[in-house]
Amino acid sequence: RYLVNHTYANYQSNKMDELGDVYRSMNHSERMMCKMEGYVCKRTLCDVTLIAGQKRIPAHRLVLSVASDYFAAMFTNDVREAKMDEVKVKDVDADALSALVQYAYTG
């Protein structure tokens, strides 16, 4: 028996049988992203600051990497920016970058 979307269901998988009862929330992803948005607003656990023009935009590498192939390439490959606390993003309008980062957290 497994709790899925707030109801119990049976699964045939041997792996699932080994786990016992499993709870799955319908809105887990939404709640996690809402918390991440709260963290970035409070600048909690941010691990990178993007700089465009005079604007400094705190963020989480993981969120940026999941939302953008550009940032995924930047933060998951062996490039200089992957290890930097502050990353200057050139030739990008600061307000556009800010909107992109906000979109990464809110959809």
N, C-alpha and C positions, 0 to 999 in steps of 0.2 A: 504494500500500500504506500502511496506517495501523495503528499499534499501538493496539488498543482492548481494554481489560480484559486487558492483557498478551498479546494475540494480534494478528497483523496482519490487516487487512481492507481491501478495496478499496471506494472510494466513487465515485459517478458525478459528484458536484458539481465544476464547473470551479474554484470557489474553493478547494476542498480539494486539487485537483490541483496548484494553484499553490503550495501550502504544502509539498509533499513529504511525507516520513514524519512522522506525528504520533503521539505517545504519550499515551494517556489512562489514568489510574489509576482503578481501581474505587473506591478509598476516599479520593480527594483531599479531598473536603469534610469527611469525618470527621477526617482528619489536620490540616486547617487549623483546624477548630474546637477540636481538642485543643490545638493550639499557642496559639490565642487564649485558651483557658481558662488555660493556663500563664502567659501574659502578664498576664492580669488578676490571677491569684494573686500574681504578683511585682510587680504594679503597673507593668508595663513598657508603655510607649506608651499608657497610659490618657489619654484626652483630656477626660474629664468625671468629676466626682464628684457622685453623687446624695446628697442629704441628706434623711433622714426622721427626725424627732425628733432624737435624739442620735447616730444612726448615719450614718456616712459610707461610701458604697459607690462605689469606683472602677470605671470601666467604659470601654468604647470606644463612641463614638457610632454607628459603623457597625454593630456587633453589636446594639446596642439597637434601632436603626432597622430592621434586617432582621427582628428577632424580634417587634417590636411596632409596630402602626400608630400608637399613641399617641406613642411616641418618634420614629417616622418623621416625624410631623407636627411634633413639637417641634423636631427637629434639621434638617429639610430645608426648612422654610418660613422666611420672614423674620420671625421672632419673637425676642424678647429672649434666650430660653434657648438659641437656636442658637449664640450667640457666647459664652455664659458657661462658665467653667471649673467652676463649682459651681452645681448646680441644686437648689433646695429643692422637694421633692415634698410638697405639703400634703395633709392628710386621708388619708394612706396609712400603714398600720402598717409600721414599720421592718423587722420580720422578714418581712412579706409582700413588701415591695419587694426585700429581699435575696434571697428565694427566687425571685422573678421574674427578677432579674438572673442568678442562678445558672442558672436554666432556660434563659435566652437562650444561655448558653455550653455547656450540657451536654445540653439536650433532655429 
